[in-house]
Amino acid sequence: MPSYDSSRARFRLADRHVAVFAHLLDGETPPEELWESLVELQRVGLVGEEGELAPVLRDLLGALADPMVMIQVEVTGEHGAVNHGVVVGQDAVISHDGWPGEEESEYVSIEPNTLVWELARKVNLHRGEKPQEGAPEVRIGTTMAALDAAFVALEEPGPDDEATLAHVGKALVEADASLTSPALEQFRDLVVALNATWRVTTAWDGLHDGKRSAMIRALAVWDCGPLGYWIREKPEEPILPGQVTPDSPLVLTLSNSADVWEKLTDLLPDKEELLIEAEQ
């Protein structure tokens, strides 16, 4: 069921409720498959008997109807993938958070100058130790097939941590004979320590070669707990359906929280990159 907190203008809505709003904003009657969702919105007072939209929805619907920037955050952890995001509208910035196993997401308005902080919160970015000056870059390369084999091995954990490490290591050797020490042990340890993987994708309308075009930037990261943050360089985001195969290369580069923060910041377009600015 949808719900809202008028004191903070917070809403709990499923995608089907947002679809109802889209039809009503366009002056359309929602299709039959959305009638139950419409009735739920009417029960909590967000939609009137004649399809009127409650005034408290103004900022939310204004941003959803005319977004300048759309940000999608997909976090995959123990409970599977959970989707979050931010919609930057003309007059409001709306953040939404999902929850494992729940249909509804929570939508709330945030201040524009807190946007990077909001993205960092969504991916659970924490401060870490600064890398030593002049420290060599650490990069590990293998294949997606090797990663799949490691995950399968993890589903059959051994009686203790050492046995689990040995089981995963064996699966990696069998899947990718070119993965040798010390990269083999490093990658094995990363897979076992993996807390979550996440990717952030930003999209907006801009100009490319003088023509209106969809502009996209993306970042993919492995959060490996005590083993740190690793940027997934390959497969490179954004990934198109069917683009990644078992033979696709997988390349991870050790990073740190400060660098990840900067990369999150770089995902956001500057004002002059937005189409509305370019048209002025």
C-alpha positions in Angstrom: 0.0 0.0 0.0 1.2 3.5 -0.7 1.6 5.9 2.2 3.0 9.4 2.9 4.4 11.5 5.7 3.0 15.0 5.3 5.4 16.5 7.9 8.4 15.7 5.7 6.7 15.2 2.3 7.9 11.6 2.2 6.1 9.0 0.1 6.2 5.2 -0.2 5.3 4.3 -3.8 5.7 1.4 -6.1 6.4 1.8 -9.8 2.8 1.0 -10.5 1.7 4.0 -8.4 4.1 6.2 -10.3 2.6 4.9 -13.6 -0.9 6.0 -12.4 0.4 9.5 -11.7 1.9 9.6 -15.2 -1.5 8.8 -16.8 -3.3 11.3 -14.7 -0.8 14.0 -15.5 -1.4 13.4 -19.2 -5.1 13.7 -18.6 -5.6 10.0 -19.3 -7.6 7.4 -17.4 -5.2 4.7 -16.1 -5.7 1.3 -17.9 -7.5 -1.5 -16.2 -4.4 -3.2 -14.9 -3.7 0.0 -12.9 -7.2 0.4 -11.4 -6.2 -1.3 -8.1 -3.2 1.0 -7.8 -5.4 4.0 -8.5 -7.9 2.9 -5.7 -5.0 2.5 -3.3 -3.8 6.1 -4.0 -7.4 7.3 -3.5 -7.6 5.6 -0.2 -4.6 7.4 1.2 -5.8 10.8 -0.2 -3.1 11.3 -2.9 -5.7 11.1 -5.7 -9.2 12.5 -5.5 -12.4 10.8 -6.7 -12.2 12.5 -10.1 -8.5 11.9 -10.5 -7.3 15.1 -8.9 -3.7 15.0 -7.7 -3.1 16.1 -4.1 -1.1 19.4 -3.7 1.5 17.7 -1.6 2.6 15.8 -4.7 3.6 19.0 -6.5 7.4 18.8 -6.1 7.5 15.0 -6.7 5.4 15.0 -9.8 7.0 18.2 -11.2 10.5 16.5 -11.1 9.2 13.2 -12.5 7.3 14.9 -15.3 10.2 17.1 -16.4 13.5 15.7 -15.3 16.8 17.4 -16.1 19.0 14.6 -14.8 18.1 11.0 -14.0 20.4 9.0 -11.7 20.0 5.3 -11.2 21.8 3.4 -8.4 21.7 -0.3 -8.4 23.3 -2.1 -5.4 23.6 -5.9 -5.3 24.3 -7.6 -2.1 23.3 -10.5 0.0 19.6 -9.9 -0.7 19.9 -9.4 -4.4 19.7 -6.2 -6.4 18.0 -3.1 -4.9 17.3 0.0 -6.9 17.7 3.6 -5.8 17.9 6.9 -7.6 17.7 10.6 -7.8 15.6 12.8 -10.2 16.8 16.4 -10.7 13.9 18.5 -11.7 13.5 22.1 -12.6 12.4 23.1 -9.1 13.1 20.1 -6.9 15.5 17.2 -6.5 13.8 14.0 -5.5 15.7 11.0 -4.0 14.2 7.5 -3.8 15.4 4.5 -1.9 14.4 0.9 -2.4 14.4 -1.9 0.2 15.2 -5.6 -0.2 12.0 -7.6 -0.8 9.7 -4.5 -0.8 7.7 -3.3 -3.7 7.6 0.4 -2.6 10.4 2.9 -2.6 10.6 5.9 -0.4 10.6 9.3 -2.2 11.8 12.4 -0.5 12.9 15.9 -1.6 16.6 16.8 -0.9 18.6 20.0 -1.2 20.6 20.2 -4.5 23.8 20.9 -2.8 23.6 17.6 -0.9 23.4 15.5 -4.1 26.9 13.9 -3.9 26.4 13.2 -0.2 23.1 11.5 -1.1 24.8 9.3 -3.7 27.5 8.4 -1.3 24.9 7.4 1.3 23.1 5.2 -1.2 26.2 3.2 -1.9 27.3 3.2 1.7 30.6 4.9 1.0 32.8 5.2 4.1 36.1 6.9 4.8 39.2 4.7 4.5 42.9 5.0 4.8 44.6 7.2 2.3 46.9 5.4 -0.1 50.7 5.9 0.3 52.3 8.5 -1.9 53.8 6.8 -5.0 52.1 3.4 -4.3 51.9 1.3 -7.4 48.5 0.8 -9.1 46.9 -2.5 -8.3 44.9 -4.1 -11.2 43.5 -7.6 -11.5 42.3 -9.0 -14.8 40.3 -12.2 -15.6 37.1 -13.1 -17.3 33.4 -13.0 -16.4 33.4 -16.9 -16.7 35.9 -17.0 -13.8 33.8 -14.7 -11.7 30.7 -16.9 -12.3 32.7 -20.0 -11.3 33.8 -18.3 -8.1 30.3 -17.3 -7.2 29.1 -20.9 -7.8 31.9 -22.2 -5.6 30.8 -19.7 -2.8 27.4 -21.3 -2.8 29.0 -24.4 -1.4 31.1 -23.1 1.5 33.6 -25.3 3.2 33.7 -26.2 6.9 35.9 -23.2 7.6 37.3 -20.1 6.0 40.5 -21.9 4.7 38.4 -24.6 3.0 36.2 -22.0 1.4 39.2 -20.1 0.1 40.7 -23.3 -1.3 37.4 -24.2 -3.0 37.0 -20.8 -4.6 40.7 -20.8 -5.7 40.3 -24.2 -7.4 37.2 -23.0 -9.3 39.1 -19.9 -10.5 42.1 -22.0 -11.7 39.8 -24.3 -13.7 37.9 -21.3 -15.2 40.9 -19.2 -16.1 44.2 -20.9 -16.4 45.9 -17.5 -17.2 45.0 -16.2 -13.7 48.2 -16.9 -11.7 49.7 -15.8 -8.4 49.6 -13.3 -6.8 46.6 -12.1 -8.8 44.9 -15.4 -8.3 45.0 -15.1 -4.5 44.0 -11.4 -4.6 41.0 -12.0 -6.8 40.0 -15.1 -4.7 40.1 -13.0 -1.5 38.1 -10.1 -3.1 35.3 -12.5 -4.1 35.1 -14.0 -0.7 35.2 -10.6 1.1 32.7 -8.9 -1.3 30.1 -7.0 0.6 28.3 -5.6 -2.4 28.7 -4.4 -6.0 27.1 -1.2 -7.2 26.8 1.0 -10.2 25.6 4.5 -10.6 24.3 5.8 -14.0 23.5 9.4 -14.8 21.5 10.4 -17.9 20.5 13.8 -19.3 19.6 15.5 -22.6 22.6 17.3 -24.0 24.2 18.2 -27.3 26.5 16.0 -29.4 27.9 17.4 -32.6 25.2 20.1 -32.4 22.3 17.7 -32.1 20.1 16.7 -29.2 21.4 13.5 -27.7 21.0 11.4 -24.6 24.2 11.7 -22.5 25.2 9.0 -20.1 28.0 8.5 -17.6 28.4 5.5 -15.3 30.6 4.1 -12.5 30.8 0.5 -11.3 32.5 -0.4 -8.0 33.1 -3.5 -5.8 32.9 -2.9 -2.1 35.1 -5.6 -0.6 35.0 -4.5 3.0 38.4 -4.6 4.6 40.0 -5.1 1.2 38.7 -1.8 0.0 36.9 -0.3 -3.0 37.7 -1.6 -6.5 36.7 0.2 -9.7 35.3 -2.2 -12.3 36.9 -0.9 -15.4 35.7 -3.8 -17.6 33.0 -4.6 -18.6 32.8 -0.9 -19.0 29.6 0.9 -18.0 27.0 1.5 -19.3 26.4 -2.2 -20.3 23.9 -2.9 -23.0 21.7 -6.1 -22.9 23.6 -9.1 -24.3 26.9 -7.2 -24.4 28.6 -9.2 -21.6 29.4 -12.9 -22.3 31.5 -15.5 -20.3 34.5 -14.5 -22.4 34.2 -10.8 -21.6 37.2 -9.5 -19.7 36.8 -8.4 -16.1 39.3 -5.8 -14.9 39.3 -4.4 -11.3 41.5 -1.6 -10.1 42.1 -0.8 -6.4 40.7 2.6 -5.4 39.9 4.4 -2.2 36.9 6.3 -0.7 38.3 9.7 -1.7 38.8 8.7 -5.3 35.4 7.1 -5.4 33.9 10.3 -4.1 35.6 12.3 -6.9 34.3 9.8 -9.5 30.7 10.1 -8.1 31.1 13.9 -8.4 32.3 13.6 -12.0 29.2 11.6 -13.0 27.1 14.8 -12.6 26.8 17.1 -15.6 27.9 20.7 -15.3 25.3 23.3 -16.0 26.7 24.2 -19.4 26.3 20.5 -20.4 22.5 20.5 -19.9 20.4 21.1 -22.9 18.4 23.8 -21.3 21.6 25.8 -20.7 22.9 25.1 -24.2 19.7 26.4 -25.8 19.9 29.7 -24.0 
